[in-house]
Every structure is written in C-alpha cells, then in structure tokens.
Amino acid sequence: MSRFARPPLVTEGAALPRERQLSLFERLGNAARAIETEDPAPLAQRLFFVVLALIGLGLVMQINHAATTQEPDVFWGQLVGQMGFRIAAVGALLVGYKLGPQGLRRFIPAMTVLSFVALLLVFVPGFAASRNGAHRWLEVPFVGLSFQPSELARIVLILWVADRCIRLGPDVLDMRRGVLPMLAVGFLFFFTILVETDLGGSLLFLVCFVSTLWMGGADLMKVAGPVVGIGGTAVLLVVTCVGYIRHRMMMWFGSATNHQVERSADAIASGDFFGVGLGQGLYRNARVPYLDTDYVFALVGEELGLFGMLVLLGLFLAFTWTALRFVLSIKDRYAALCAFGLLLSVCVQAMVHMQVVTRLAPPKGMPLPFISHGGTALVVSSLAVGLALGASRSKPDPLPR
C-alpha cells in the first residue's frame, strides 16, 4: 500500500478499537513490579534521614518539656540523659544497618529462647519492676536499667517467623507442618505479654507476627481462623475481666470520663493552627500526666498547633511510603520479609499513638516512636529500623521468588 493511500473507511455503527482499561489491582501490580527494579540503597538512605528528623524533633520536644516542668538540677540530668539516649539510638541504627537480618540469622533460636525467658522474668521478684499494677518492665540488677521485654520479643519473633517461612518453603502452606506450629509459638508469646497485663503491646505483637507470617506465604484463610477465634476470645476476656481496661473502653464509647483524656484533647484544641509556642504550653503544669510520653502528640498539638501535627504526621507518612517502596525493592526474600515486619511494627505503633491521642481509638499507654520520652523504647525502635535498613546490603536470594 502506498504511504499516500487513504485509510479504510469505518462503516457507521461499527465499534472502534480501544485500549483495554486496567483495573485498580492491575495498576497496583504494575506499580509494584516497577518498584521491584529500584535500587534499595537510596531508599534506605531516605529512611535513615527521616528517622534522624524524627529523633531530632523528639529531642526538641523533650528538652522543651523538661525545661518548663523540672527544677534546674533535675533538668540538666534529664537533658544529658535524653541526649545520651538519642546518640545511642543513632548508634543502634548504624549497628543494625551493619548487622542486617542476615547477620543475626544464626542466632535466632537462642534469641527466641532468651526473649521468652525475659518475658517470664517480669513476674520474678528481684527482676520485676511493677508500675501502676502492670508487670511489663524488667529491671537489670545492680545496673538500674529497666525495659519492656515485649519490645525486644516483637523484633526477635519477626526475625524468627521470617526465617521459618523461608526454611519451610512450600510447606508454609500446610496447616499441620507450617501454620499451626508457627501460630503456637506466636500465641505463646502473645499470651505471655497479655497477662502482664499489656493489651496494646500484645495486640501490636500479634498484628506484626501474623502480618509477617501472611507475607511469608501462609494462607490467609488458614491463619485468620485461629487468630480471630483464639486471639479474639482472649482479648474479650481481658476487656471484660480487667477493670481498668474495661473502664478505658467505656471512656472511648463515651459512658465514662477521664481527666487525662479530656485535658489532652483540650491541649490540642488550644494550639489552634500554629500553637502557643515552644515552652508556652499550660497543660503540662495542669496535672496532665504522661504528656511527654503516652500523650506527646497532644504536646505537639498544643505548642506547634495543627501545623506541627501535620509536619509530624507527614514525616511518618513519608516513613511509611518509603518503607513500602524499600521492602518491594529488596531482592533477597528473607531480608525483604524481615524488613517488612520490622518497619510495620514502627508504623503501626505510631498510628495507634496518634489515634489514641486524637480519641479515634481507646486509651492505651503507647509511646510515639522516636518522639516520646524514654530510653530503651527509643533504642529498640531505632534498632528495628536499622536492621531493616541493613536488608539493603543483602545479596539476591538464589532461590526463585
């Protein structure tokens, strides 16, 4: 046909050819495949700088809170302590990056046993550090250091379930050889944390454990039944039988009130758009407890206003989005699975904290990662992110994905 020939005529009423419209899941699949070709190193670098920004913002808020609530001699001690913990957090990031999930893989069985022993020691006199009627803290004798073993157990069990899923291979789909043994170990840790009593910590553990198990290849329908049946029943029993947890649920439904919850909401409302200014907040000295820890998001809202809350929320959204792309770009399956579970634990914890403070979830004492006052929680969260970032140094898995 000549290149000057006229195109064939289309008869009237004939359907014109058109491109097939992609569904939402097809578009998401194409986007995921495009991300899988990315280099994880630049994404790891972005995550590192986002965490540094969060640590820096947390240091500003903690110094500001201590300067206006503590005596000068106490303030200087807290200042040195907070700066020391922030430096230790950066060190944990770097150590975690250097080790990576592969560096700890050979020690996973021993770490799993030690984590469970540490969970049991919170009930043993001499090691237990009971606070507000809860046995969540373990005190190291002759050192004066206390921490929550459930935070370390969450990291260790994520590494454990990821390792088991890879080692099982196709057997991870089998109920008897794959799903049930792993769920049995997960429920053992879940119930141990639950009876401390730490409902929020146990649920956070279960969400991260089950999500990693599912991403590791387990059939969702096989996992959902035992989790909903056993886990849901245990949670209902705790909510029904434990008085202060039942009272918190009543507060969320509006049938009971609490000074801390009400005043924290007032603190956020007083901040308006740009806040009252650093050091100018009044609610910290109005007997509102834990404004620097479990309700630090309210402190940000009071002093930095809606603008500060949106900046903090934006940092965590940037963390979540970059973490998703980072996990999809990792070529080694074990490293990618570990990074998914570790980064998910930080994202879910931040989400729960913000929901509790803004009264979108029942009251729960859960710190905001990298922002709240505290040492071991900050270091553990940084270690989790550092281990996830270390996955970018893993070599591609020789097995088919």
Helices and strands as residue ranges (DSSP letters): H 24-35, H 40-69, H 72-104, G 105-107, H 108-121, E 128-131, E 134-140, E 145-147, H 149-168, G 169-173, I 175-179, H 180-194, H 199-215, H 220-226, I 227-231, H 232-241, H 243-253, H 259-270, G 283-285, H 296-329, H 333-357, H 376-390, G 391-393
